Amino acid sequence: MSRSLPRFPSFGRSVRSARSPWSVRPKALSSVTALVLGLLMLTPPAVARVVAEPPPADQAAPQADPRPGMEAGTESPADSQAEGPGEGPLDTEADSAADTDPEPDPEADPIAGPPAGPEALPESGATEASPLAPVAPRISWTDARKRAHIWLTANKGKPVPYNQRKVWKDGYRQDCSGYVSMALRLPKPGPNTVAMANDRKLTKPITVKQLKSGDLLIDAIGNSRNRHVVIFEKWANAKKTAYWAFEHRAGHGTQHRVVSYGLAKGTQFKPYRPVNLAG
């Protein structure tokens, strides 16, 4: 039994008789093409400008630097040149060695005369009198003498070795002025002999007749090979032609012995009294 399908007035034919949607008549295809072309012709001018005009310069994409590993706008090491005074290679090892003072011979035997090499190499600002040198704390001769004895056996039962360029465990330089500074509690690592002789906050000049325990005899003339300082302890004889002293010298280290520095006529050794020595 067959039933007739309803008719749709919009098409004017039955659904059964309708053509496939893919079967488009040539006339209908030309109409669709014309419609699309008409829409394209009606494109707004603003849209056309956006499509045709390039982006502003400040919004343009940055160009990649052709040299990898470098920031844009920087020079490569090969392109850059040193400018201005002082630019150039570092000093050579030979040049640095030429500016270095020769190291004094620590093995020189000072027995025949004034000790060789007993003075420390000059420190920064230590070769001249230092008016700003801190005042050392007061110390009695008893305490200073005890401290002077320490270096006689501080090196495992032996004297502390002499060395102008090294500092002992207590923070004092291992030369004559460093040793005296340790005994008198002067600032570490210790002023050198020039400062001890010239700085009135450290010492004051006296005469040989005024010498007493704890005073110093200083030779501040010359260079680091022949300057020296010792601590006066007591006279060795009634005629006062020699005395017991504590000293630290090259080739021997710390010693307690009889000497006669500063007693001969015309000697460079001069007597001084430590300002911080009590009594």
Order of alpha helices (4+ residues) and beta strands (2+ residues): alpha-alpha-alpha-alpha-beta-beta-alpha-alpha-beta-beta-beta-beta-beta-beta
